[in-house]
Structures are given as structure tokens and as C-alpha cells.
């Protein structure tokens, strides 16, 4: 059975191809032949993603759309997720999520067993897509609250740098101060950001 890999990261500081090796191993274990790899750095809240759209255009009925986790595919609003999900189903694709074991059976299951697993899998994926969207909403709200609190504490303060995540930068600075011997990779993991961001903050503080 043929499969298309979809890889996504939110920012240029993150590596969209990080999961490529893991998905290649997964495909090999399941006897899947990789016919396309689509990778992009773009927010999961956007429905209009060039590589995802290219995958959906190229994929054929019965093939597998393989992703690492549901949040790599969607942090979309409910309406946009409904649109994407309907498109995947209309194309006749099997959506397999590496970290969702119930979806693995879609690779092999047919007949009544396959139909039952498909129903269960769709329910779980819908639930996980909702959780991914709520997690995104919480992140945005935390950032807004962090900026508002900063402005209250320092009325003359203004965010510097286009697109800078002020809350994340403050978190990284705090981690570096508390753990001066910790490596950039370790700090990046704790802050859930790219190593490049950590190095950029280090240069700013130097």
C-alpha cells in the first residue's frame, strides 16, 4: 500500500523534517511504500498550507496519509477541521497517525473489522483535533496575558522585534539564569522552542 508522509513544524526555528526518520521506520514496519514526502514550516491553525494541499492533490483513493500526531495535521478551528477532514474522506484516504495505535489497523483491516475501526478511529481523531485546537487557544491566551501583565508592570514597555514571542523569550532567559550550565538543546526542550531561538537570546544577552 502506498503512503504519503506529511511533516509540519510551526516556526522556522523548529525542524519540520524531525519526524521523517521515525515515520519512515513506521512505514517500513507496516509494509507501506512511501510515494511522497511533504514538509513545511507553517502554523497548524492555517488551512491553506501549500504542501498539505499538494499532498491532497497528488494522493489517490485507498492510499495512506501518514502523520506523526494529530496536532501536526491540525490545530484548526472546528469549521476548518471539518473542511480538511471532509476532503481527506472524499479523496478516499486512510488517515494513519503514528502515535494513535487504533489508526494503525487501517493499514490492514478490511471488511466489517475495518469499518468498525474506521468509526472508532474517526471519533478519536476528532477528539484529538479538538484538544489540539484548545491547546493552541490556551497558548495564545497565555501570550496575551503575559504581554498585558508586562504592560501593567511597565507602562512604557513595548514589544521589540517583529513576530517575537515575548513570553517565550522571558521563559528562556529565566531558564538560562537558573541553569547556567545547561546546554542550549536542554533549554530548548524545556522551553519547547527551537535551539536557534535559544542561541539568539544568548547573543542578545551577551
Residue pairs with C-beta under 8 A, 6 or more apart in sequence:
1 31
1 32
1 33
1 62
1 63
1 64
1 107
2 32
2 33
2 34
2 35
2 60
2 63
2 64
3 27
3 32
3 33
3 34
3 35
3 63
3 64
3 65
3 66
3 96
4 34
4 35
4 36
4 37
4 38
4 55
4 58
4 59
4 63
4 64
4 65
4 66
5 20
5 23
5 24
5 27
5 34
5 36
5 37
5 38
5 66
5 67
6 38
6 39
6 51
6 52
6 55
6 65
6 66
6 67
6 72
6 73
7 16
7 17
7 18
7 19
7 20
7 23
7 37
7 38
7 39
7 40
7 67
7 68
7 72
8 16
8 39
8 40
8 41
8 42
8 44
8 49
8 51
8 52
8 72
8 73
9 15
9 16
9 18
9 40
9 41
10 41
10 42
10 43
10 44
11 41
11 194
12 41
12 194
12 196
13 193
13 194
13 195
13 196
13 197
14 41
14 193
14 194
15 194
16 39
16 40
16 41
17 39
19 68
19 72
19 98
20 37
20 39
22 68
22 98
23 66
23 67
23 68
23 98
24 34
26 32
26 66
26 98
27 33
27 34
27 66
30 104
30 107
30 108
31 107
32 64
32 66
32 107
35 63
36 55
36 58
36 59
38 51
38 52
38 54
38 55
39 51
40 49
40 50
40 51
40 52
42 49
42 50
42 51
43 75
44 71
44 72
44 73
44 74
44 75
44 76
44 132
44 136
45 75
45 76
45 77
45 136
46 76
47 76
47 80
47 83
47 84
52 73
55 65
56 87
56 88
56 91
59 65
59 91
59 93
60 91
60 92
61 91
61 92
61 93
62 92
62 93
62 94
63 93
63 94
64 93
64 94
64 95
64 96
64 106
64 107
65 88
65 93
65 94
65 95
65 96
66 96
66 98
67 73
67 95
67 96
67 97
67 98
68 97
68 98
68 99
69 97
69 98
69 99
69 100
69 128
70 97
70 100
70 125
70 128
70 129
70 132
71 128
71 132
71 135
73 84
73 95
73 97
73 129
74 80
74 81
74 84
74 129
74 132
74 133
75 132
75 133
75 135
75 136
76 84
76 129
76 133
77 133
78 130
78 133
81 126
81 129
81 133
85 125
85 126
85 129
88 95
94 106
94 107
95 103
95 106
95 121
95 125
96 103
96 104
96 106
96 107
97 103
97 125
97 128
100 121
100 124
100 125
100 128
102 117
102 120
102 121
102 124
103 121
103 124
103 125
105 113
105 114
105 117
105 121
106 114
106 117
106 118
106 121
109 117
142 167
143 165
143 166
143 167
146 166
146 167
146 170
147 159
147 166
147 167
150 157
150 166
151 157
159 166
168 191
168 193
168 197
169 197
169 201
171 191
172 187
172 191
172 193
172 197
172 198
172 201
173 201
173 205
175 182
175 187
175 190
175 191
176 182
176 187
176 198
176 201
176 202
176 205
179 186
179 187
182 190
184 195
184 198
184 199
184 202
185 195
187 198
188 194
188 195
188 197
188 198
191 197
191 198
